[in-house]
Amino acid sequence: MPRVQVLFFATLKEHIGQRQITQHLPDTATVADLRRALQAAFPQAAEALGRALVAVNQTFAADEDPLPDGAEVAFFPPVSGGTGKPTVTQVLEGPLDLNALLAQITLPTTGAACIFSGMVRGLTTRGGVRETEYLEYEAYVPMAEAKMRQVADEIRARWPEVEGIAIVQRIGRLEPGTPTVLIACTGAHRDSGVFEAARYGIDRLKEIVPVWKKEVGPQGEMWVEGHYRPSKGE
């Protein structure tokens, strides 16, 4: 009888009250079979499990995919190399050191750098006014760093003149005014695609990199979920 390790993140972890369980399944079980078994075992999380994304061994999976014995299966809400050119992809709990990261992706030919850094807002006005006391970031770290490398590869395929790429996400408790994420692209000139590449990097990170945030403020707390649903193998 196959046995899989199941990981839960963000809202699912809170609904179920556990981060990880071992689940026994019948032979030829699929992702859909596991989803139904979990919904039966944890009815309080049935709705969230029904719309959760699934990754098998750190690759997005579809409901019809079979589950091999010993697989690592992650359930989570929709989110938040080889070129000789420097690439930095990292999930970290400490502060972002912009100068150190920029130094790692700067070559002798570098003459331009485009940097995007997200920050914790203390006051949100879009979609209604609300205050934020702090954000709590969580990530499925091995898969997140693998997907960051995928984003870097996609950037290089679209903008081959980009030299260095840094994609770094912080996790843990972050106060207003604190940088949360960094996307930096370097190139020989400002017209080498660095502006477009950095914008693509943060947009793509929000689509496929499994990182989530909980907003905590005077109005209470809530996990912020995205709407993009990656396709199988994406």
Buried (B, 14 or more C-beta within 10 A) or exposed (E): EBEBEBBBBBBBBBBBEEEEBEBEBEEEBBBBBBBBBBBEEBEEBBEBBEEBBBBBBBBBBEEEBBBEEEBBBBBBBBBBEEEEBBBBBBBBEEEBEBEEBBEBBBBEEBEBBBBBBBEBBEEEEEEEEBBBBBBBBBBBBBBBBBBBBBBBBBBBEEBEEBBBBBBBBBBEBBEBEBBBBBBBBBBBEEEBBBBBBBBBBBEBBBBBBBBBBBBBBEEEBEBBBBEBEBEEEE
